[in-house]
């Protein structure tokens, strides 16, 4: 059977609704997942199926459940829209073989997608993704069973995954410390799935919580449900107007976090990750491997060195970080795109947990994030970072591969000290400065990442890289 070629990107498969993202393509992909699990002898363990707040997501989830049931696989079907990290936890909690979540995460509302989790609770690794893609391409059809019949036969069980996940978070976060600090927090879920999770736990802790954009809007207010500065104006305004200690945001499927300091300043993921790691090392006494993607701040490297922890670098994609956590090689994994995971937690990035830990940091330290970052700089040195998204025009797509294949010896007057090709092209310079260029795995853009110790060096290196690679 021929059809759309389904390819997994950095985090699952995503496409435009009614163009490539159709019911039949969701059925094709689900049939391939079912076939893979049956062949591996894991089908009897069942599959957790969830969905986000996008247009028709619950119907796509039902279609996936019907195909899984049609192949004889038990299904635990979420009774409401659900965060990706909650699906990951449910896979582990129920001993399931996999998780299938209908979501396009932070993509615009016109898109939808499918994220597949393995039995370890984290994203499937590339070799599994390739095997499923090959199976999709070779399909001659799919098997399905009407939802009503599947429920009658006990193959589909409607399930609420929230309570088990919330209980797990209560064990990981010092909610008592948050309560003692009497924090005032604004929570912005950007019309996504985190309502009833992040706001609820903070309220339970004793924080004063204001919830923003908690209703369903399949357009996400007309912009992507991404907790980036350009989309957080309501949160910034609410923090300033209410005198809150913090503003905390999540993306469409709550695997990414966004943070606003008490003065309304948006705190980028890189320094936020560094503050969380600093807290775990200094105040909780954690020790072990610290993992980051190749595009993530080297502040994590400096903290790891200062506390005698090994630093592990991976390609972009939380599946790689999650794998290190699963194997016990890392206690912490961070991505500059707003992803964080921990030991003792499903190996999936979790914006809810990350935000709760930010609240814990502020509660324990009794200071603003800005003040805490200055303390961190005083301990391990200053590094500033920026990411630039360059639209992947025909010319950029045509010229970029050759430019990446021939690294320059100097850039902006700096000598290139080391070249790295873990994922894209990363150039290292003296003083801890570096830049990375790579095509995005989730959006039609090329990304430039730059880090340097001063604002002037950061701007100079950014401009030189833009000119060299995209000029």
N, C-alpha and C positions, 0 to 999 in steps of 0.2 A: 504494500500500500504506500503510495507516494504522498508527500505532504511537506509542510514547512520543516526545514532542517532545524532541529532543536539543539542549541548549544548552551552549555552552562558557562556563565561568566564568573567573575570573582566570587559572587554569592548567589548561586542559583540561576534559573532561567527567567528572563524578563522580556516582555514584548508589549506592543501597543494593543489595547483591547479592541476586538472586532477586526483587527488586521491579522496579526499572527497569533495573538492570544485569544483563542477560540475554545469553545467547549470540546471540539474534536481534538485539538492539539493537547489540551489538558488530559483528555482520555488517553491519547497516544502515549504521553509521557508517563502517566500513572500506570498504564499497562506495562511499560518497560520497567518501571520500578517494581511492580508486582512480579514480573518474570524474573528479575534479578534476585529478589528475595526468595522466591520459590526454589530457584536453582541453587541458591546458597543454603537451602534447608532451614531458613529462618521465618518462612511465611506464617507458621503457626503462632509466632509470638505477637502478631498483630502490628497495626500501624496507627500512630496518632495522627489525626487530620485536624488542622486548624485553618483559620482565615483571618484577614484583616478587615478594615472598614471600607475598602474600595467598592466600586460599583460591581454588583453581582458576585462579590467574593464568596458569600455563603453558598450561592448556587454552584459555583465552580468547585467548592469543597465537597458539596453533595455529589457532584459528578465524579470526582475523584474517589469518594467513598464507594459509589456504586461499582466502579471498575475494580477496586480492591476486593469488594465483596464478591463480585462476579468471578474472581480468581480464587475464591475460597479463603481469603485472608480476613481475620477479624479486624474490625476498625473501631477505634475510639474517636468519635466525632465530637468536636467541641460544640457546646451549646451556645457560645457567643464568640465574637471576635476576640482574638487572643494574641498576646505578644509572642514573637519568635522564641525568646528565652524561656517562656512558659511551656511552649511546645517541646523544647529541648529537655526541660525538667520532667515533663510528663513521659517522654520516651524512657528516661531512666527510672522514674518512679513506678511505671507500669511494666517494666521489662520488655518494652516493645522492640521490634526489629528495626523500626524506622519512624521518622516523622515526615509528614507532607504538609507544608504550610502555604496557603495561597496568599501571596503578598509580593509586592514590588518594593517593599521597604521604604526608602526615601525618594523613590522615583516620582514623577508627576502623576496626578490622578488619572491621566489617560492610559497609563501603563498598569499591567498587573504581572504577576510572576508566580513561580513555584520554587520554594526552598525545600531541599530534602536533607533531613538529618539522618545520621547513621545510628546504630544501636548504642554507640558511645555517647549519644546526646549532642554531638557536635556536627558541623557541616560535613557532608561526604567529601572524602579526599579526591584529588584529581583522577586517580586510576578508576575509582568507582563511577565518577561522573562520565568518564570516557566510555566505560562499559555500558552505562545506561544510554548514552547518546547513540552508540552503535546499535543497541537493541531497538531504539526508536526507529532508526533508519531502515531496519530490516523487517519492521512490523508488517503483517498482512491484515491486521484488524485488531479488535480488542474485545474482551468479554466484560459484560456488565450485568448487574442485577438491580431491579428497581429498589429504591430506598426502603419503601414500605415492606417489601418482601424480605429484604436484608435484615431489617429490624425484627421482623417476626421470627426469622431463623436464628436470631442471636448473633449474626455476623457484624451488625452495626450497633454499637452501644453509644448512646448520647452521654457525654461526660463533661463535667466541670473540672478543669485542671487548676483553678485558682487557689483553692485552700491549701493544697499540698505545697505549691510554690511559695505562697505567702509564709507558711510555717517554716520553710527552708530559709527564706530571707531573714526571718526573725532570729535565726540562729547565727547568721553571718554578719549581721549589722548590730552595732551597739545602740539600739533604740533608746535605752535608758539614758545614755549620754545626750542624745538629741532632745529627749524630754527635759532633762535637767537644764539645758541651755535655753529652754523656752524659745526655740527658733521660730521665726516668722518666715514662711516660705510660700512663694508663688510657683505653682506647677502648671506647665503648659504642655499638653499632650498633642497639640496641633491636629486635632480631630482624629487622632489615631487610637491605638488599642490600650494605652497605659492607664486609662482612667480606671479607678477601682483597684489599682495596684500601688503605684507610687504615692498618690495622694492618700490612699487608705493607710498605708504603713506609717507615713509621716504623722497623720492624725492620731493613729494609735499610740505613737511615741509621745504625743503631747504637744507636737508643733501646731502652730496656727497656720492653716493651709488655705490658700485661695486657688481654685482650679480654673484654668483658662482653656477655652476651645475643646471642651469635653464632649460635645455632641457630635453626631455623625455628619460629616459633609464629604461626599465622595470627590469633591473638587479640591478639598483641603484648603479652602479659602482662595483658590485660584493660583496657588504656587506649590512647589513640591513640599511634602511634609518632612522637611529636613531641618534640624535644629541649628542652622547656620545663622550668622549675624543678620543677614539680609531678610530673614523670615521671622525674626524674633521681636519685631517692634512692639507687639502687644505685651510680651513678657517684660521687656525693658521698661516700658511705660508703667506697668503694674508694680514692678519692684520699686521704682523710684517714687511712685505715688503713695505706696503703702508703707514705705520705710522697711521693707523686708530685708532679712539677712541674706537671702538667696533667691534666685530664680532658677528653676530646674526644668529642663525640657527633654522630650523624647521624640524620636522620628516615628514614621508611620507604623512600624512593627515593633517599636520600643527596643531595638537592639543597639541603637545609638543614643548618646547623651548630648545635651547642650547645657551650658551653665552661664548664669548671669550673676555677677558680684553685686554687693549691696548698693553700689553707686550707679548701677545700670550698665556697667562695662561687661560686654560679652567675653567670657573666658574661653579661649580656644581649647580644643581637646588636648593638644600637646602639653601645655603647662598643667592642665587639670589632671592628666594621667600622672605627671610627675608628682603632684601634690598627694594624690592617692597612694602612690608607691612609697613616697617619703613617710606618710602616716603609717602604713603597714610595717615598714622597716623600723621606724623610730619608736612608735607607740605600741605596736602589737608584737614587735620582736620577731617578725617573720624573716626567714632566711631560705634561700633557694634560688633557682634560676629565674632570671628576669628576661622575658621574651618581648621583642617588638618587631614590627615589620620594617623593611628596609626604608620606608618613607617616614618613619616616626622619629620623634625628637631623641637626640643623644643625651638629653638630660637624664633619661633612664639609664644610660650607660654610666654616667657620672655617679648617680645614686647607687647603682649596683657595685661599682668599684669602691665607693666609700663604705659600703657595708659588707664587703667581701662576698658578693654574690656573682655568679657567672652571668654573662650577658649573651643571649641567643638571638640571632637575627634571622628573619624569614622573608620570603616573598610577600607581597601584598595579598591579603585574603585571610580572614580570621581562621579559616580551616587549618592553616599551618600552625598558628599560635595555639589553637585548640588541641591540635595533635600533640604538641609539646606538653600541654597541661595534662592531657589524658595519660601520657606516658610517664608522668611524674617528673619530667625534666624542668618544668617551670611552675612557679607559684603564682606568677602574674604575667598576663599578656596584654599588650596595648597597641592600638592602631590610631594613627593621627586623624583618621576619619570619624573618630568618636566611638571606638569599640574598645571594650575592656572585659577581661575574664579573669577568674581566680581559681586556685586550687580549691577542692571541696565543693565546687559548683559545676554544673554542666559546662563542657568546654565550648561554649557559645558566647559571643559577645552579648552583654546585657546592660542596656541603658538604664533600666530600673535600679539594678544593683549599684552601678557606677554612681548614679545620682544620690542614692542613699548613703554611699560612702563619702561623697562630697559633703553632705549634711553632717555626717559623723566627724569629718575633719574639722569643719568650722566649729562644731559644738565642742570638741575636745580642746582645740587650740584657742578658741575665744577671740578670733581675729578675722578680718576680711581675707578673702582669697588673695587680693593684691598684696597685703602685708605678709601673708604666708609665702607667697612666691618670692618676695624680697629676702625672706629668711632662707629659703632654699638656695637662691643665687649666692647668698653669703656663705653657704656651706659647700657648694659644689661648683660654683662658677655660673656665669650668665650665658645663656644661649637663647636666641630669638629665632622664630621660624615663620615662614609664610608659604602658602600654597597658591598657585595661579592655575586656573583652568583655561586652557586654550582650545577653542572650538576646533573639532577635527574636520576642517574643510578639506576639499579635494586636494588642494595644494599641500596642506600640512600632512595629510595622509600619504601623499606621494613622496614628499621630501624627507620626512622625519626618519624613516628607517636607515637611509644612507648616512644621515648626520649622527645617528646613534651608533652606527657601525664604525665610525671614525672619530674616536674621542679626541678633543683638542689637548694640546700640551699645556696651554695656559688659557685662562678665562678671566676677563676683567682685570688683567694684570697679576693675577695669582697663578702660581705654578701648580699644576695638578700633581698631587703627591701619590694618589692611588686611584685606580679605576676599578669599579665594581659593576658586575652585570648580573647580580642575583635576580633582579626584576627591573627591566629598563636599564638606564645608564646612570650610575652614581659616581660623581667626581668628588674626591676628598682633597681639602686644602689645609694649609697650616692654621693653627689656632682653633681647630675644631669646626671650621666652616665646611660645608658640603652642599651639593645640589644633586637632585635626581630628576630625570625626565623619563616618563613612561606613559603609554596610552592607558586610559581608564579601562577597567574591566566591567564597569556598570553603566557608563554614560558615553555619548559620542564626543569625548574631549580627550586631549592630551594633558597630562598634569606635570607641572613643574613644582618641585619642592625645594626650598632653600632654607639653610640654617646658618647663622653666624652670631658672633658675640655682641655686636653693636648694631644699632639701627642703620648707621651709615654703611657698614659692610654688607648688611642684609640687602639694602636697596641696590647697592652697586653690583653685588653678585646676581641678584634677581634680574636686573636690567641687562647685564652681560649675557646671562643664560638665555633670556628671551630673544635677544638679538642673534645669538649664535645658532640656536636650535630652531627658532621660528621666524627669524627676520627675513 
